[in-house]
Amino acid sequence: MLNQHTNAYWCVVNDSAIWLEGSNLPCGSAIELNLPFEQAVCIGDYDGFPVMWINDEHIEQTVEYTSLRDLLQIKEPLFLMISKAIQYGFMAREFRFCPQCGGRTQLNLNQIAMQCNECRKLHYPRIFPSIIVAVRRDDTILLAQHQRHKGGLFTVLAGFVEVGETLEMAVAREVFEETGINISNIRYFGSQPWAFPSSLMMGYMADYDSGEIKVDKNELIKADWYPQDNLPELAPKGTIARSLIEATFDEIEAQQRIE
């Protein structure tokens, strides 16, 4: 049974950032690390140790936090565990009061959900479904510079799924709305939890069908077709965006070898 003397990894969450010691999660007992065990929740295990989540307002000491965006290249199981803790932290902040009756909530440790003290309704972490897609045209890929990205970073297109549409419908809609391009052969690639603050990115690949690029200036600064030997600054490794870009050029190279 877990107690304040149990050695564990600790995910101390501050918004979308985590406390690290060097490049690792703090590891030790609650007593050793001066952490309030009664406020912590076990959310899984990593490398043979339980992983405990706790929000920063429950600790007394001042620590240094590292943004999740700076941890994209760590081992995937650890990145996913930290992402889970950050999403639980978002849940605890978002549901301080019950959306149904306005009552004060508290953490239900059995369900890992916020429960209303008045109507007893449970509020679980919200997950926002999002799509991200790499579009291929011959030996080029459609890349865009988004309004929300600083500097010269280019990446593939992405957006939130709307009510009443399938994931594939969302893929086609987002590409057309942002660039005026029609696509075909939409196929699933993979997914990645994206705790900014609580999204699940579902990746797709697709082929160009028709249309000329007409950029939606509310969303994009620029969009164009790029060959592998003339790429701009790309989304960082560790993101599903970068994986989609690399998979697209792998597909192009494989086809060229056959031809």
Residue, then its C-alpha position, 0 to 999 in steps of 0.5 A: m500500500l502506498n504511503q508517505h514513505t513509498n518511493a515514487y516519481w512525482c508530477v508536481v503540476n503548474d499549469s502546463a509545466i512540471w517540476l523537474e530535478g535536472s532532466n528527470l521527475p523528482c523521485g523519492s518518498a513524500i517525506e524525503l521530498n517534503l511533499p503532502f502525501e494526503q494531497a497526492v494521487c497515483i496516476g500510473d507507474y513508470d520505470g518500476f515506481p508509482v507516479m504521483w500527481i499533485n498540483d503546485e498549490h499544495i506544496e510549500q517549497t519554491v521549485e523550478y518548473t519546465s514547460l511540457r513543450d520543452l519535453l517533446q524529445i523525452k521518452e514517450p512513456l514518460f511524456l505521456m505520463i507527464s501529459k496525463a498529470i497536466q491534464y488532471g491539473f487542468m481538470a482540478r482548476e477547471f472544475r473548482f465549481c460545479p457547472q451544473c449547480g454551482g456548488r463547490t467541488q472536491l477531488n474524488l480519489n477513487q474516480i480521479a474526477m472532481q465531485c460536487n459537494e452539493c449535487r454529487k455530480l462527477h466531472y471528469p477531465r475534458i478531452f478536446p478531439s482535434i485533427i492534424v493532417a499532412v497533405r501530399r501533392d506529387d513529391t511535395i507536402l502542404l505546409a503552413q505558417h500559423q498565426r499562433h506560431k512565432g518566428g518562421l515555423f511551418t507545420v501541417l494543418a490542424g483544427f478542432v472537431e466540430v459537433g456532428e462531424t466525423l474525424e474524416m469530415a473534420v480533416a477535409r473541412e479544416v484543409f478547405e477552410e484554411t487553404g481552399i484545397n480539396i483532398s482525397n484518400i484520407r487515411y488514419f496515421g496515429s494519435q498524440p495526447w496534447a495537453f495544451p490544455s487538454s487535446l487529443m490530436m488524431g493524425y491523418m494523411a491525405d492526397y491533393d485532389s483539386g483547388e488552388i491555395k487561398v490562405d485564410k488570413n485569420e488562421l494562417i500567414k502563409a501556405d505552400w507546397y514544399p519538396q523535401d530538398n527545400l523545406p522551411e523550419l519545421a515543427p519539432k521532433g517529438t510532435i505528431a506534426r513532425s512525424l506526419i511530415e517525415a512519414t509523407f516523405d518516406e512514402i514519396e521515397a518508397q514510391q519513387r524507388i518502385e517507379 
